[in-house]
Amino acid sequence: MAKKEGYRSRAAYKLKQINTRFHIIRRGDVVVDLGAAPGGWTQVAAELAGNRGTVVGVDLQSISRIDGAVTIRGDIRSEETISAIRQVVGSADVVLSDAAPNLAGDWSYDHARSVDLAEHALACAQKILRPGGNFVVKVFHGDLFAGYLQSVKSLFRNVYSHSPMASRKASAEMYIVAKMFRGDKGATHARNAPDARNASRVPDVPPSLNSRRGDRGGRDGRNSRDNTD
Ligand SMILES: C[S@@+](CC[C@H](N)C(=O)[O-])C[C@H]1O[C@@H](n2cnc3c(N)ncnc32)[C@H](O)[C@@H]1O
């Protein structure tokens, strides 16, 4: 259905659902989309922000041209990438991150790498969001989720954890929707997230795939479908 309607990914519908429910993107907004390839979210963001808006899609992989959007190829964990984003937008009304690691098949490892990416997305949001801005980030559920959610809560006035209907039923991915960035008055947790030089807190080499097969504890502890705090 996504292709038929002109979207590059099924993920596009998740952002549509999130926006219908939480009103994250408005016309005229400056939106930065992290982990954007192949570009479904960027397409939806460009539609929602309209002609007066500005949308920047960022990914490790190249993204083919999207009407109404600028694309940057880069690692969201790198200062260079953040500078490149800033050169295009200065500051942003909305930061989105659907970034996800390549799955290694080891639940704890994949979860830790997902949280690592989410921490970098939050650090990026802290650097470029205007006060009052909004942030949406994907995180795989697991034992680090609650701590991460707490750090988002310290920086935004209203924070929700949400699992859109468009996510596959068996998926343990969650989206944290955070509204009203407090600006620099927020806590320092995300600011202390590792930068590109010491980003490898999570090792690049996956542990043995056998080590945790069947031990997908994060799923069991998953929150209800949509928790509103
Ligand atoms: C689920 S896909 C995003 C789908 C996208 N939202 C869409 O609608 O088309 C996750 C993306 O995160 C990207 N990614 C993972 N780690 C990244 C990093 N460190 N920097 C930039 N992008 C990253 C991957 O290359 C991949 O394209």
The ligand as an SDF file (V2000), in Angstrom:
LIG
                    3D

 27 29  0  0  0  0  0  0  0  0999 V2000
   13.8290    1.9980   10.0090 C   0  0  0  0  0  0  0  0  0  0  0  0
   14.9540    2.8480    8.9640 S   0  0  0  0  0  0  0  0  0  0  0  0
   14.1710    4.4240    8.8040 C   0  0  0  0  0  0  0  0  0  0  0  0
   12.9550    4.4120    7.9250 C   0  0  0  0  0  0  0  0  0  0  0  0
   12.4770    5.8070    7.6090 C   0  0  0  0  0  0  0  0  0  0  0  0
   11.9090    6.4710    8.7730 N   0  0  0  0  0  0  0  0  0  0  0  0
   11.4310    5.8030    6.5170 C   0  0  0  0  0  0  0  0  0  0  0  0
   10.2680    6.1280    6.7990 O   0  0  0  0  0  0  0  0  0  0  0  0
   11.7790    5.5230    5.3770 O   0  0  0  0  0  0  0  0  0  0  0  0
   16.2900    3.1850   10.0460 C   0  0  0  0  0  0  0  0  0  0  0  0
   17.4050    3.9760    9.4280 C   0  0  0  0  0  0  0  0  0  0  0  0
   18.3250    4.3810   10.4410 O   0  0  0  0  0  0  0  0  0  0  0  0
   19.5600    4.5880    9.8020 C   0  0  0  0  0  0  0  0  0  0  0  0
   20.6540    4.7040   10.7770 N   0  0  0  0  0  0  0  0  0  0  0  0
   21.0910    3.7830   11.6580 C   0  0  0  0  0  0  0  0  0  0  0  0
   22.1400    4.2560   12.3620 N   0  0  0  0  0  0  0  0  0  0  0  0
   22.3680    5.5220   11.9130 C   0  0  0  0  0  0  0  0  0  0  0  0
   23.3290    6.5320   12.2540 C   0  0  0  0  0  0  0  0  0  0  0  0
   24.2560    6.3270   13.1980 N   0  0  0  0  0  0  0  0  0  0  0  0
   23.2800    7.6980   11.5920 N   0  0  0  0  0  0  0  0  0  0  0  0
   22.3490    7.9100   10.6090 C   0  0  0  0  0  0  0  0  0  0  0  0
   21.4130    7.0020   10.2630 N   0  0  0  0  0  0  0  0  0  0  0  0
   21.4180    5.8120   10.8940 C   0  0  0  0  0  0  0  0  0  0  0  0
   19.6780    3.3590    8.8980 C   0  0  0  0  0  0  0  0  0  0  0  0
   20.6310    3.5830    7.8770 O   0  0  0  0  0  0  0  0  0  0  0  0
   18.2440    3.2130    8.3830 C   0  0  0  0  0  0  0  0  0  0  0  0
   18.0960    3.8060    7.1240 O   0  0  0  0  0  0  0  0  0  0  0  0
  1  2  1  0
  2  3  1  0
  2 10  1  0
  3  4  1  0
  4  5  1  0
  5  6  1  0
  5  7  1  0
  7  8  2  0
  7  9  1  0
 10 11  1  0
 11 12  1  0
 11 26  1  0
 12 13  1  0
 13 14  1  0
 13 24  1  0
 14 15  1  0
 14 23  1  0
 15 16  2  0
 16 17  1  0
 17 18  1  0
 17 23  2  0
 18 19  1  0
 18 20  2  0
 20 21  1  0
 21 22  2  0
 22 23  1  0
 24 25  1  0
 24 26  1  0
 26 27  1  0
M  CHG  2   2   1   9  -1
M  END
$$$$
